[in-house]
Amino acid sequence: MSINDNFRYLHIGLPDDVLRRKLHGDFEGAISAIDRHLEAENTPEALKKCLTVQREIIRRLPSDYPYTKAEALSLVREHIPEFTEEEFDALEDAWKIDWIYDHGVPRYFNRFFETLCKTDAAFAKRANVVVAGADGQDGGEGRLDRAARLMRENGRMSARIRCRASVRMKDECFRKGERVRAYLPLPCACDSQSEIQIEQVFPRPTHISPETAPQRVVFWEEVMDENHEFSVEFSYVQTARYVDISQPVSAPEQPKFDTEEIPPHVMFTPYIKELVRTLTDGVEEPLEKARRFYDFITLNVKYSFMRAYFGLENIPEMCARNRIGDCGVQALLFITLCRCAGIPARWQSGWKAEPGFCGAHDWAQFYVAPYGWLYADPSFGGGAVREGNEERRKYYFGHLDPYRMVANTQFEGDFDVPKDHWRADPYDNQLGEMETGDRGLRYDEFERTKEVLEYVEL
């Protein structure tokens, strides 16, 4: 059993003596309390597994919230000198700025400024910041709307895409003669991808996953005498298809696969069940139920960068309760609502890969007979809402665009060569992973690059 398998018990929850310390920000006290529970002979094994994960979550949590209020204000004022404390407080009260307590004092999320720039056009204009590749926003180029138009006209749109990715341990973490393991995502075989080619790999890889792997990777293991990057170049054909679902067609039976819970996140909690009941009241057709879920998310959930998924608990319910989340959080809520309603749904993730931009991205698939597997990208739908583009919002229910690289088809899927230590992201792999002989590296301990080298429409 891998140490990362303990995440399947995260939903069990914390004993009160740990929880109260964690919420107050007494991280040292919370870890000490966890250690006492782990050492106790009468602590149930399932709770020990949950506590093992929570111990590491609590250890990492402060690094996601580095700013005092004064430091956060100073960061904003570097871009908006006239920005007031009252404006900051108003954004905080509206939950547009994420924070936690650190020993009873608020500390602010390390990406709060990026979130404000991405989701608030007026704020971004004041800050004189242009956000590249915002989810579902076209940046005035019309690329997404053009793709949707061509797909409606032709039924599909394809492109040959060539990309490069790399990881490199930061020099301050490197130790000569140490065993190092590295992983990078690769395009997998799926309905939208074909003609996959691995063109260059440096250094010689130890292992390359089969194209059908749920989280496909290229893997290296070596004793390093000098620090260097690990890199891969690959190409593939991405094909997005259009299915007319404007006039729904009924089928007598729906399949039951991909409708089960997946602890610790895809869980049918009382709130999720009640949300499904209220959103689908009076609706019988599975396609229309799924559309109700998509509408709820795109019209009510506001985009926000999230802290590392390593530290998130019950992601779909958190999204439904707080009504904020990034692309993966929104996709997981959609998947959970669909599964709870008996509609098969599953995960896809990898990159948004378009000319001049490459970024990590997640979305969902759902199955409705007689159409088969359809797509939903709630965060792209929400991006269309921010631009006032209702036609584009509706388009991303049922369809995608050809600006994708799919590497992962299973949330919480393992690598076919599992890590020995904690993953930086225990659920997904878009950026790569690294570990040494004694520990897994966090994202702030290794550098990552990804880029689109060539994009040719076919």
C-alpha positions as CSV (number, residue, x, y, z in Angstrom):
1,M,0.0,0.0,0.0
2,S,1.3,3.4,-1.0
3,I,1.3,6.2,1.6
4,N,-0.9,8.1,-0.9
5,D,-3.6,5.5,-0.5
6,N,-4.3,7.0,2.9
7,F,-6.1,9.8,1.2
8,R,-9.1,7.5,0.7
9,Y,-9.8,7.9,4.4
10,L,-9.6,11.7,4.5
11,H,-13.4,12.0,4.7
12,I,-13.5,10.3,8.2
13,G,-12.7,13.7,9.8
14,L,-10.7,14.9,12.8
15,P,-11.1,14.5,16.5
16,D,-12.2,17.7,18.1
17,D,-8.9,18.2,20.0
18,V,-7.1,18.3,16.6
19,L,-9.8,20.1,14.7
20,R,-10.0,23.1,17.1
21,R,-6.3,23.6,17.0
22,K,-6.2,23.3,13.2
23,L,-8.9,25.9,12.8
24,H,-7.3,28.3,15.2
25,G,-4.0,27.9,13.4
26,D,-2.1,26.2,16.2
27,F,-0.4,23.9,13.7
28,E,2.2,22.6,16.1
29,G,-0.4,21.8,18.7
30,A,-2.6,20.0,16.1
31,I,0.3,17.9,15.0
32,S,1.2,17.0,18.6
33,A,-2.4,16.0,19.2
34,I,-2.4,13.8,16.0
35,D,0.8,12.1,17.2
36,R,-0.9,11.2,20.5
37,H,-3.8,9.6,18.6
38,L,-1.4,7.8,16.3
39,E,0.5,6.4,19.2
40,A,-2.6,5.3,21.1
41,E,-3.3,1.5,20.8
42,N,-7.1,2.0,20.7
43,T,-7.2,4.5,17.8
44,P,-9.1,2.7,15.0
45,E,-7.0,1.9,11.9
46,A,-9.2,3.9,9.5
47,L,-8.9,7.0,11.8
48,K,-5.1,6.5,11.9
49,K,-5.0,6.6,8.1
50,C,-7.0,9.8,8.0
51,L,-4.8,11.4,10.7
52,T,-1.6,10.4,8.8
53,V,-2.9,12.5,5.8
54,Q,-4.1,15.3,8.0
55,R,-0.7,15.5,9.7
56,E,1.0,16.2,6.4
57,I,-1.8,18.6,5.3
58,I,-1.4,20.7,8.5
59,R,2.4,20.7,8.0
60,R,2.0,22.1,4.5
61,L,-0.9,24.5,5.1
62,P,1.0,27.6,6.3
63,S,3.0,27.7,3.0
64,D,-0.3,28.3,1.1
65,Y,-1.1,31.3,3.2
66,P,2.1,33.3,3.6
67,Y,0.8,36.9,3.8
68,T,-0.1,39.0,6.8
69,K,-2.8,41.7,6.0
70,A,-0.1,44.3,5.8
71,E,1.9,42.2,3.3
72,A,-1.3,41.5,1.3
73,L,-2.2,45.1,1.1
74,S,1.4,46.0,0.1
75,L,1.2,43.4,-2.7
76,V,-1.9,45.0,-4.2
77,R,-0.6,48.5,-3.8
78,E,2.5,47.6,-5.9
79,H,-0.1,47.6,-8.7
80,I,-2.8,49.9,-7.4
81,P,-1.2,52.5,-5.2
82,E,-4.5,54.1,-4.2
83,F,-6.0,50.8,-3.1
84,T,-7.6,51.2,0.4
85,E,-7.8,48.9,3.4
86,E,-11.6,49.3,3.2
87,E,-11.6,47.9,-0.4
88,F,-9.5,45.0,0.9
89,D,-11.9,44.3,3.7
90,A,-14.9,44.4,1.4
91,L,-13.3,41.9,-0.9
92,E,-12.5,39.7,2.1
93,D,-16.1,39.9,3.4
94,A,-17.3,38.9,0.0
95,W,-15.0,35.9,0.2
96,K,-13.1,37.0,-2.9
97,I,-9.9,36.8,-0.8
98,D,-9.1,33.5,0.8
99,W,-7.5,33.3,4.3
100,I,-7.0,31.1,7.3
101,Y,-6.1,31.6,10.9
102,D,-2.5,31.3,12.0
103,H,-2.5,31.3,15.8
104,G,-5.7,33.3,15.7
105,V,-4.4,35.9,13.2
106,P,-5.6,35.9,9.5
107,R,-3.1,34.9,6.9
108,Y,-3.9,35.3,3.2
109,F,-3.7,33.0,0.3
110,N,-0.6,33.1,-1.9
111,R,-2.7,33.5,-5.1
112,F,-5.3,35.9,-3.9
113,F,-4.1,38.7,-6.2
114,E,-4.1,36.4,-9.2
115,T,-7.7,35.3,-8.4
116,L,-8.8,38.9,-8.3
117,C,-7.1,39.7,-11.6
118,K,-8.6,36.7,-13.3
119,T,-12.2,37.1,-12.1
120,D,-12.7,40.8,-11.7
121,A,-12.1,42.7,-15.0
122,A,-12.3,46.1,-13.3
123,F,-9.7,45.1,-10.7
124,A,-7.4,43.7,-13.4
125,K,-7.7,47.0,-15.4
126,R,-6.8,49.0,-12.3
127,A,-3.8,46.7,-11.7
128,N,-2.8,46.9,-15.4
129,V,-2.6,43.1,-15.5
130,V,-3.6,41.0,-18.5
131,V,-4.4,37.4,-17.6
132,A,-3.4,35.0,-20.3
133,G,-5.5,32.0,-21.0
134,A,-8.4,32.7,-18.6
135,D,-10.8,29.8,-18.4
136,G,-13.5,30.2,-21.1
137,Q,-12.5,33.7,-21.9
138,D,-11.5,34.6,-25.5
139,G,-9.3,37.7,-24.8
140,G,-10.8,39.4,-27.8
141,E,-9.4,36.9,-30.3
142,G,-12.7,35.0,-30.8
143,R,-10.8,31.6,-30.9
144,L,-13.3,29.7,-28.8
145,D,-16.3,31.1,-30.6
146,R,-14.7,30.4,-34.0
147,A,-14.0,26.8,-33.0
148,A,-17.6,26.4,-31.8
149,R,-18.9,27.8,-35.1
150,L,-16.7,25.5,-37.2
151,M,-17.7,22.5,-35.2
152,R,-21.4,23.3,-35.7
153,E,-20.8,23.7,-39.4
154,N,-18.5,20.7,-40.0
155,G,-19.3,18.3,-37.1
156,R,-15.7,18.3,-35.8
157,M,-12.4,20.2,-35.7
158,S,-8.9,18.7,-35.5
159,A,-5.4,19.9,-34.9
160,R,-1.9,18.4,-34.7
161,I,-0.3,19.7,-31.5
162,R,3.3,19.4,-30.4
163,C,4.3,20.2,-26.8
164,R,7.2,20.2,-24.5
165,A,7.3,19.7,-20.7
166,S,10.0,19.6,-18.1
167,V,10.7,19.3,-14.4
168,R,13.9,20.3,-12.5
169,M,14.7,20.1,-8.8
170,K,15.6,23.5,-7.4
171,D,19.3,23.8,-6.7
172,E,18.8,24.3,-3.0
173,C,17.1,21.0,-2.7
174,F,19.7,19.0,-4.8
175,R,22.1,16.7,-3.0
176,K,24.8,15.0,-5.1
177,G,24.7,11.2,-5.2
178,E,21.0,11.1,-4.2
179,R,18.4,8.8,-5.9
180,V,15.9,11.0,-7.7
181,R,12.6,9.9,-9.3
182,A,10.7,12.2,-11.8
183,Y,7.4,12.0,-13.6
184,L,5.9,14.1,-16.4
185,P,2.4,13.8,-17.9
186,L,1.9,12.4,-21.4
187,P,-1.1,12.4,-23.8
188,C,-3.2,9.3,-23.4
189,A,-5.4,7.4,-25.8
190,C,-9.0,8.6,-25.6
191,D,-11.9,9.5,-27.9
192,S,-10.5,12.9,-28.7
193,Q,-6.8,12.0,-29.1
194,S,-5.0,9.9,-31.8
195,E,-1.6,9.6,-33.6
196,I,0.3,10.1,-30.3
197,Q,4.0,10.3,-30.7
198,I,6.8,10.6,-28.1
199,E,9.4,12.6,-30.0
200,Q,12.2,13.4,-27.6
201,V,12.9,12.4,-24.0
202,F,15.9,13.5,-21.9
203,P,17.5,11.7,-20.3
204,R,16.7,8.2,-21.3
205,P,13.5,7.3,-19.6
206,T,13.2,4.4,-17.1
207,H,9.5,3.8,-18.1
208,I,6.8,5.1,-20.3
209,S,3.2,4.3,-19.4
210,P,0.9,2.6,-21.9
211,E,-1.4,5.0,-23.7
212,T,-4.4,3.5,-21.8
213,A,-3.0,4.3,-18.3
214,P,-5.5,6.3,-16.2
215,Q,-2.7,8.8,-15.4
216,R,-0.1,8.5,-18.2
217,V,3.5,9.5,-17.4
218,V,7.1,9.2,-18.5
219,F,9.2,8.2,-15.5
220,W,12.9,8.5,-14.7
221,E,14.9,7.1,-11.8
222,E,18.6,7.8,-11.4
223,V,21.3,8.7,-9.0
224,M,22.2,12.3,-9.8
225,D,25.7,13.6,-9.6
226,E,24.7,16.9,-11.2
227,N,21.4,18.6,-11.1
228,H,19.6,18.7,-14.5
229,E,16.1,18.9,-16.0
230,F,14.0,16.0,-17.1
231,S,12.1,16.8,-20.3
232,V,9.8,15.3,-23.0
233,E,8.5,16.5,-26.3
234,F,5.4,14.8,-27.8
235,S,2.8,15.4,-30.5
236,Y,-0.8,14.2,-31.0
237,V,-3.9,14.9,-33.0
238,Q,-6.8,16.4,-30.9
239,T,-10.3,16.2,-32.4
240,A,-13.3,17.9,-30.9
241,R,-16.7,16.7,-32.1
242,Y,-20.1,18.4,-32.2
243,V,-23.2,16.6,-31.1
244,D,-26.6,18.3,-31.5
245,I,-28.3,18.0,-28.2
246,S,-30.7,20.9,-28.7
247,Q,-33.6,18.5,-29.3
248,P,-33.0,15.7,-26.7
249,V,-33.6,12.1,-27.8
250,S,-34.9,9.7,-25.1
251,A,-33.6,6.2,-24.5
252,P,-35.5,3.6,-22.6
253,E,-32.6,2.7,-20.3
254,Q,-29.5,4.4,-18.9
255,P,-26.3,2.5,-17.9
256,K,-25.2,2.2,-14.3
257,F,-21.4,2.3,-14.7
258,D,-19.4,5.2,-13.3
259,T,-22.2,6.1,-10.8
260,E,-20.6,5.0,-7.6
261,E,-19.0,7.1,-4.8
262,I,-15.2,7.6,-4.8
263,P,-14.0,8.5,-1.3
264,P,-12.9,10.9,-0.1
265,H,-14.4,13.5,-2.4
266,V,-17.0,12.1,-4.7
267,M,-19.4,11.4,-1.8
268,F,-23.2,11.5,-1.7
269,T,-23.5,13.5,1.4
270,P,-26.9,14.7,2.7
271,Y,-26.3,18.2,1.2
272,I,-25.3,16.7,-2.2
273,K,-28.4,14.5,-2.2
274,E,-30.7,17.4,-1.3
275,L,-29.1,19.6,-3.9
276,V,-29.7,16.9,-6.5
277,R,-33.3,16.6,-5.4
278,T,-34.0,20.3,-5.6
279,L,-32.2,20.9,-8.9
280,T,-34.0,18.1,-10.6
281,D,-37.4,18.6,-9.2
282,G,-39.9,17.8,-12.0
283,V,-37.2,16.7,-14.4
284,E,-37.0,13.1,-15.7
285,E,-34.6,13.1,-18.6
286,P,-31.0,12.5,-17.7
287,L,-29.7,15.0,-20.2
288,E,-31.9,17.8,-18.7
289,K,-30.8,16.8,-15.1
290,A,-27.2,17.1,-16.1
291,R,-28.0,20.5,-17.7
292,R,-29.5,21.6,-14.5
293,F,-26.3,20.7,-12.6
294,Y,-24.2,22.6,-15.2
295,D,-26.5,25.6,-15.0
296,F,-26.2,25.7,-11.3
297,I,-22.4,25.6,-11.3
298,T,-21.8,28.0,-14.2
299,L,-24.4,30.6,-13.0
300,N,-23.6,30.4,-9.2
301,V,-20.0,29.2,-8.6
302,K,-17.4,32.0,-9.0
303,Y,-14.0,31.1,-10.2
304,S,-11.1,31.1,-7.7
305,F,-7.6,29.7,-7.6
306,M,-7.4,27.1,-4.9
307,R,-4.7,26.1,-2.5
308,A,-3.0,22.8,-3.3
309,Y,-5.5,20.0,-3.7
310,F,-3.3,18.1,-1.2
311,G,-5.0,20.2,1.5
312,L,-8.6,20.2,0.3
313,E,-11.3,18.2,2.0
314,N,-14.7,17.0,0.4
315,I,-14.1,19.1,-2.7
316,P,-17.5,18.9,-4.3
317,E,-19.5,19.8,-1.1
318,M,-17.0,22.6,-0.4
319,C,-17.7,24.0,-3.8
320,A,-21.5,23.7,-3.4
321,R,-21.4,25.3,0.0
322,N,-19.0,28.1,-0.7
323,R,-19.9,28.6,-4.3
324,I,-16.3,29.2,-5.4
325,G,-13.7,26.9,-7.1
326,D,-11.3,26.5,-9.9
327,C,-11.8,24.3,-13.0
328,G,-11.1,21.0,-11.1
329,V,-13.3,21.9,-8.2
330,Q,-16.2,22.8,-10.4
331,A,-15.7,19.6,-12.5
332,L,-15.8,17.4,-9.4
333,L,-19.0,19.0,-8.3
334,F,-20.6,18.3,-11.6
335,I,-19.4,14.7,-11.6
336,T,-20.6,14.2,-8.1
337,L,-24.1,15.6,-8.8
338,C,-24.4,13.5,-11.9
339,R,-23.3,10.3,-10.2
340,C,-25.7,11.0,-7.3
341,A,-28.5,11.3,-9.8
342,G,-27.6,8.0,-11.4
343,I,-25.9,9.7,-14.5
344,P,-22.5,8.2,-15.3
345,A,-19.8,10.8,-15.0
346,R,-16.0,10.8,-15.0
347,W,-12.9,13.0,-14.9
348,Q,-10.6,14.3,-17.6
349,S,-7.6,16.6,-17.2
350,G,-4.4,17.7,-18.7
351,W,-3.7,21.0,-20.4
352,K,-5.4,23.8,-22.2
353,A,-3.1,23.8,-25.2
354,E,-3.5,26.5,-27.8
355,P,-1.2,28.7,-29.9
356,G,0.8,30.8,-27.6
357,F,-0.5,29.4,-24.3
358,C,-0.4,26.2,-22.3
359,G,-2.1,25.8,-18.9
360,A,-3.3,23.1,-16.5
361,H,-7.0,22.4,-16.9
362,D,-9.7,19.9,-15.8
363,W,-13.2,19.1,-17.1
364,A,-15.8,16.3,-17.0
365,Q,-17.5,13.7,-19.1
366,F,-21.0,12.4,-18.6
367,Y,-22.9,9.6,-20.3
368,V,-26.4,9.9,-21.7
369,A,-28.0,7.3,-23.9
370,P,-28.3,7.3,-26.9
371,Y,-25.6,10.0,-27.3
372,G,-22.8,8.2,-25.4
373,W,-20.1,10.2,-23.6
374,L,-20.6,13.9,-23.7
375,Y,-18.4,16.7,-22.2
376,A,-19.0,19.5,-19.7
377,D,-16.5,22.2,-18.9
378,P,-18.2,24.3,-16.1
379,S,-15.3,26.7,-15.6
380,F,-15.3,27.5,-19.3
381,G,-19.0,28.1,-19.0
382,G,-18.4,30.4,-16.1
383,G,-15.7,32.2,-18.0
384,A,-18.4,32.9,-20.7
385,V,-20.7,34.2,-18.0
386,R,-18.0,36.7,-17.0
387,E,-17.9,37.9,-20.6
388,G,-21.7,38.0,-21.0
389,N,-21.6,35.3,-23.7
390,E,-24.6,33.1,-23.1
391,E,-24.2,31.2,-26.3
392,R,-20.7,30.1,-25.4
393,R,-21.8,29.2,-21.9
394,K,-24.4,26.8,-23.3
395,Y,-21.9,25.4,-25.8
396,Y,-19.6,24.0,-23.1
397,F,-22.4,21.7,-21.9
398,G,-22.0,18.8,-24.2
399,H,-18.9,19.9,-26.1
400,L,-15.3,21.0,-25.8
401,D,-12.8,22.7,-28.2
402,P,-9.7,21.3,-29.9
403,Y,-7.4,23.2,-27.6
404,R,-6.7,20.3,-25.1
405,M,-4.2,17.7,-24.1
406,V,-5.7,14.8,-22.1
407,A,-3.3,13.1,-19.8
408,N,-5.6,11.8,-17.0
409,T,-8.9,10.0,-17.3
410,Q,-9.3,9.0,-13.6
411,F,-9.4,11.3,-10.5
412,E,-7.3,9.6,-7.7
413,G,-5.7,7.3,-10.3
414,D,-2.3,6.1,-9.4
415,F,0.8,6.0,-11.6
416,D,1.7,2.6,-13.0
417,V,5.0,3.2,-11.2
418,P,3.7,4.6,-7.9
419,K,5.6,7.1,-5.9
420,D,7.3,5.9,-2.7
421,H,6.4,9.2,-0.9
422,W,3.8,11.9,-0.8
423,R,2.7,13.2,-4.2
424,A,2.5,16.9,-4.7
425,D,-1.0,16.3,-6.0
426,P,-2.4,13.0,-4.8
427,Y,-5.4,13.1,-7.1
428,D,-4.2,14.4,-10.5
429,N,-1.1,15.0,-12.6
430,Q,-0.8,18.0,-14.9
431,L,2.5,19.5,-13.8
432,G,4.7,16.5,-13.0
433,E,6.1,15.0,-9.8
434,M,9.5,14.5,-8.2
435,E,10.8,12.6,-5.2
436,T,14.1,11.7,-3.5
437,G,15.0,8.6,-1.6
438,D,13.5,10.0,1.6
439,R,10.6,12.3,0.6
440,G,8.3,13.6,-2.1
441,L,9.0,17.1,-3.3
442,R,6.4,19.8,-2.9
443,Y,5.6,22.1,-5.8
444,D,7.8,24.9,-4.3
445,E,10.8,22.6,-4.4
446,F,11.0,21.9,-8.1
447,E,10.6,23.9,-11.3
448,R,8.1,23.0,-14.0
449,T,7.6,24.2,-17.6
450,K,5.1,23.3,-20.3
451,E,4.6,24.9,-23.7
452,V,2.9,24.4,-27.0
453,L,5.6,24.3,-29.7
454,E,3.4,23.9,-32.7
455,Y,-0.4,24.0,-33.3
456,V,-1.6,23.2,-36.8
457,E,-5.3,22.9,-37.7
458,L,-6.1,20.0,-39.9
